[in-house]
């Protein structure tokens, strides 16, 4: 009777064998589970970029114009006066920058500003009921802060993923709850002419890094509208930094003077040559250019594949 009870228990060797078998099974299945989870998360990001893309298209269908990205006050003001022909000058004064060449807002803030909804008040689309701003001060001394209860939104922003990164009452929409925002580039400002050469559109974030709009795979010779060198030459580009929350480039690092096309090829900017964007003979692409290939998991509405890395040339 005693021997039968003793034999019913596992021996140390048997326990070790079971643990080893479980370890082998886990070693086989866990990578597959992680890979499936990563694929799911990448698909989710692609779907969210597509949803933002659909919202911008809906904005265009309602207003007959694409939202500006905030880098040019001239384009920004012209757009607001077109969409809201009865807008008061006092409304424009709230958002107007300090100078003609000063950005109104950055390329992440503009996405939330224009898709978040405006007031139905034709004269006060910014400060009327449901508009982007509410007065936290007095009538005589107004203090405009962002409105948490905007109306007529074209996109269902998740509240805890909206962040006022610059403390200017203009939130961004982030991939996570941290500083890794989606960005928006308006084709009218892919390149902004200056007195000398051109200023290439750029978004820089302290955490997410830097990103520029992507060139097309077949840049055309000058003279031609410079926007035709870019994907979505007459519309816009929406970018996500991917699952790692990093766009992959530095504003002043090794990729600062480079542009890239949707296949990952690098181009130098030469404002005196034709075409002005010339293939880079040293850095043929961004794969491996930055640590851990941070750019390859980026997502953009102008790329058909789930991530940019699946669209690049090896």
Secondary structure as the mmCIF struct_conf table of DSSP 4:
data_model
#
loop_
_struct_conf.conf_type_id
_struct_conf.id
_struct_conf.beg_label_comp_id
_struct_conf.beg_label_asym_id
_struct_conf.beg_label_seq_id
_struct_conf.end_label_comp_id
_struct_conf.end_label_asym_id
_struct_conf.end_label_seq_id
HELX_RH_AL_P HELX_RH_AL_P1 UNK A 2 UNK A 7
TURN_TY1_P TURN_TY1_P1 UNK A 8 UNK A 8
BEND BEND1 UNK A 9 UNK A 9
HELX_LH_PP_P HELX_LH_PP_P1 UNK A 10 UNK A 11
HELX_RH_AL_P HELX_RH_AL_P2 UNK A 12 UNK A 63
BEND BEND2 UNK A 64 UNK A 65
HELX_LH_PP_P HELX_LH_PP_P2 UNK A 66 UNK A 68
BEND BEND3 UNK A 70 UNK A 71
HELX_RH_AL_P HELX_RH_AL_P3 UNK A 73 UNK A 83
TURN_TY1_P TURN_TY1_P2 UNK A 85 UNK A 86
HELX_RH_AL_P HELX_RH_AL_P4 UNK A 89 UNK A 95
BEND BEND4 UNK A 98 UNK A 99
TURN_TY1_P TURN_TY1_P3 UNK A 100 UNK A 101
BEND BEND5 UNK A 102 UNK A 102
BEND BEND6 UNK A 104 UNK A 105
TURN_TY1_P TURN_TY1_P4 UNK A 107 UNK A 108
HELX_RH_AL_P HELX_RH_AL_P5 UNK A 109 UNK A 115
BEND BEND7 UNK A 116 UNK A 116
BEND BEND8 UNK A 120 UNK A 120
BEND BEND9 UNK A 122 UNK A 123
TURN_TY1_P TURN_TY1_P5 UNK A 125 UNK A 127
BEND BEND10 UNK A 128 UNK A 128
TURN_TY1_P TURN_TY1_P6 UNK A 129 UNK A 130
BEND BEND11 UNK A 131 UNK A 132
STRN STRN1 UNK A 133 UNK A 135
BEND BEND12 UNK A 136 UNK A 137
BEND BEND13 UNK A 139 UNK A 141
STRN STRN2 UNK A 144 UNK A 146
BEND BEND14 UNK A 148 UNK A 149
BEND BEND15 UNK A 151 UNK A 152
BEND BEND16 UNK A 154 UNK A 155
HELX_RH_3T_P HELX_RH_3T_P1 UNK A 159 UNK A 161
STRN STRN3 UNK A 162 UNK A 163
TURN_TY1_P TURN_TY1_P7 UNK A 165 UNK A 166
BEND BEND17 UNK A 167 UNK A 169
STRN STRN4 UNK A 172 UNK A 173
STRN STRN5 UNK A 174 UNK A 174
BEND BEND18 UNK A 175 UNK A 179
STRN STRN6 UNK A 181 UNK A 181
STRN STRN7 UNK A 183 UNK A 186
HELX_RH_3T_P HELX_RH_3T_P2 UNK A 187 UNK A 189
BEND BEND19 UNK A 190 UNK A 190
STRN STRN8 UNK A 191 UNK A 193
BEND BEND20 UNK A 195 UNK A 197
STRN STRN9 UNK A 198 UNK A 200
HELX_LH_PP_P HELX_LH_PP_P3 UNK A 201 UNK A 201
STRN STRN10 UNK A 203 UNK A 205
TURN_TY1_P TURN_TY1_P8 UNK A 206 UNK A 208
STRN STRN11 UNK A 209 UNK A 211
HELX_LH_PP_P HELX_LH_PP_P4 UNK A 213 UNK A 214
STRN STRN12 UNK A 215 UNK A 215
HELX_LH_PP_P HELX_LH_PP_P5 UNK A 216 UNK A 216
BEND BEND21 UNK A 217 UNK A 218
HELX_LH_PP_P HELX_LH_PP_P6 UNK A 219 UNK A 221
BEND BEND22 UNK A 222 UNK A 224
HELX_RH_3T_P HELX_RH_3T_P3 UNK A 226 UNK A 229
STRN STRN13 UNK A 230 UNK A 230
TURN_TY1_P TURN_TY1_P9 UNK A 231 UNK A 234
BEND BEND23 UNK A 235 UNK A 235
STRN STRN14 UNK A 236 UNK A 240
TURN_TY1_P TURN_TY1_P10 UNK A 242 UNK A 245
STRN STRN15 UNK A 249 UNK A 249
BEND BEND24 UNK A 251 UNK A 253
TURN_TY1_P TURN_TY1_P11 UNK A 254 UNK A 257
STRN STRN16 UNK A 258 UNK A 260
STRN STRN17 UNK A 261 UNK A 261
TURN_TY1_P TURN_TY1_P12 UNK A 262 UNK A 263
STRN STRN18 UNK A 265 UNK A 265
STRN STRN19 UNK A 266 UNK A 269
TURN_TY1_P TURN_TY1_P13 UNK A 271 UNK A 272
BEND BEND25 UNK A 273 UNK A 276
STRN STRN20 UNK A 277 UNK A 279
BEND BEND26 UNK A 281 UNK A 282
STRN STRN21 UNK A 285 UNK A 285
BEND BEND27 UNK A 286 UNK A 286
TURN_TY1_P TURN_TY1_P14 UNK A 287 UNK A 289
BEND BEND28 UNK A 290 UNK A 290
HELX_RH_3T_P HELX_RH_3T_P4 UNK A 291 UNK A 293
TURN_TY1_P TURN_TY1_P15 UNK A 294 UNK A 297
STRN STRN22 UNK A 299 UNK A 300
TURN_TY1_P TURN_TY1_P16 UNK A 301 UNK A 302
BEND BEND29 UNK A 304 UNK A 307
HELX_RH_3T_P HELX_RH_3T_P5 UNK A 308 UNK A 311
BEND BEND30 UNK A 312 UNK A 312
#
